[in-house]
Structures are given as C-alpha cells and as structure tokens.
C-alpha cells in the first residue's frame, strides 16, 4: 500500500482492514511526500485499534518496523496469537507517523473488522 503524505486529507487516507481471528498480519506501507519515497530515518509510528479496550502498536514496541528507511517502507505486524485475542467487531483504527521533531501526522484512518475463524485458531 502506498500512502502519500500530501494527499490533501488532514485526517489521513481512508483505508478499511478486514482480518480473521488468528491470522498473522503484515501490512507493508510505502510513505511518499511529493510523489517520492520519504526517507524514514529517525521517524517512529503508532497505530491504534479502538476495541472496547483499545490496542496500541508502536515502533518502539516492535510491532511497527521500518523495513527500508531510504525507500519509505514501514510494516505493521500482528502475530496470530495477538489477532486470536481480538474480539469480533468493526471498530475505528488509525496509523500515525511521528517525525524526528515530534510532529505527528495521521496517515491512515478507517474501519478495522475482525471476523471469527471457521477453522480452530491454533
């Protein structure tokens, strides 16, 4: 998924995500500014899923990893164990970029949906 920082929407790109409980999630994002990859050196990220008890992922916590800083690539990772514990629901979620100077920019907002697994969750 390519996210353009200058998309003109101050609240971020609208992106809905659907997963199955127990699924391993690896969402790779390419961040661009003015049509070119943004060098993510020194940037951090955070994401929140607003279940009844919100769940936050951060780059400091290891769930969000800059996989290629020069080419603007960051990845949000959720293990099968983590998603198996998610309640089945449709809730808001977002993904933010934090610049080295502390400025926070919303990149994505949308609905995060979790459906039950038909097969037993490992």
N, C-alpha and C positions, 0 to 999 in steps of 0.2 A: 504494500500500500504506500503510495506517495502522498505526503502531506505538504502542501505549500503554505509556508508561514505567512505569506502575503495574500491569502485567499480572500481578504476583504470582509471576512466574518469575524468580528472581535471575540466571539464565543467559541470559535473552533469549527472544524469540519464536522458535519453531522454524519456519524457512522454507527450503525447498529451491528452488534455482535451476537451471534447465537452459538451456544455450545451445548454439549451433552454432559451431564454429570459424569465425572470420572475420566473425561477426555483431557489429554495433555494439550496445552495451548502454547503456541509460539507465534506471536503476532509480530511480524517484522515491518518496520516503518522506515521510509526514507524521507528525511526532512529537507525541504528546499526553501531557499529565500531568493526571490527574484529569478526563479527558473533554474537555479543551480544548487547543487548539494550544499547544505550548510555544514561547515566544519564543527563538529560537536565536542571538540576538545574543551574540557572544563565545564560542560553542561551537565545537568542532572535532570531527572524526570520523576514524575509521580503520577499515579493513576488511582482512582477510587471507584469502587462499585458500591452503590448505595442500597445494599440489602438492609433488613431491619437493623442489623448491626453492621455498619459499613466496614468494608475491607479495603485497606490501602496497600498499594505496592509502590516501592521506591527503588531508585537506582542504588541507594545506599544499602538497601535490604537485599540486594542481589536478584530480585525478580525482574528488574528492568536493567538491561545491559546494552551499553553502546558497543555494537559489534564491529563497526567500521566508522570511526570518528571522522576521518577525512571525507568520506563519501556520504556522511549524514545518516548512517543506518543505526537504528536502535531497535531492540527487541524486548517485548513484554512476554515473560514466561510464567506459566502456571502449571504446576505438576498435576498429575492425575489424582493424587491424594488431596491436593488443595481443592480442585474442582468437584471431587466427590463429596466434599463437605458443603458445597454451595447449596442453598435451598433452591427449589424450582420456582422461578419467578421471572418477572420482567421489571427491571429497575434501571434508573439512570446510571450512567458511568461517564467518566472523563479521563483525559490524558493530558498532562501539563509538562511544558518544558521550562526549566529554570536556568537562566543564563548565569555565567560566572559572576556577574554583578548583582545577582539575586532577583532580577526582574523575572516575573512568571508570565508565561504565555500559554493560554489554552490552545491545544492543538486539535483535540477531538472531544466531542460530546455525543451522546446517543443513548440508545437503549441496549442493555445487556440482558439477554434472555438465556435462561438455563432450563433445559428440558430433561426429564428423567431418562436414565439409560434403560433400554428394554432388556439388554443383557445384564447380568450381575456385574456390579462395579468391583474391580479387583481389589 
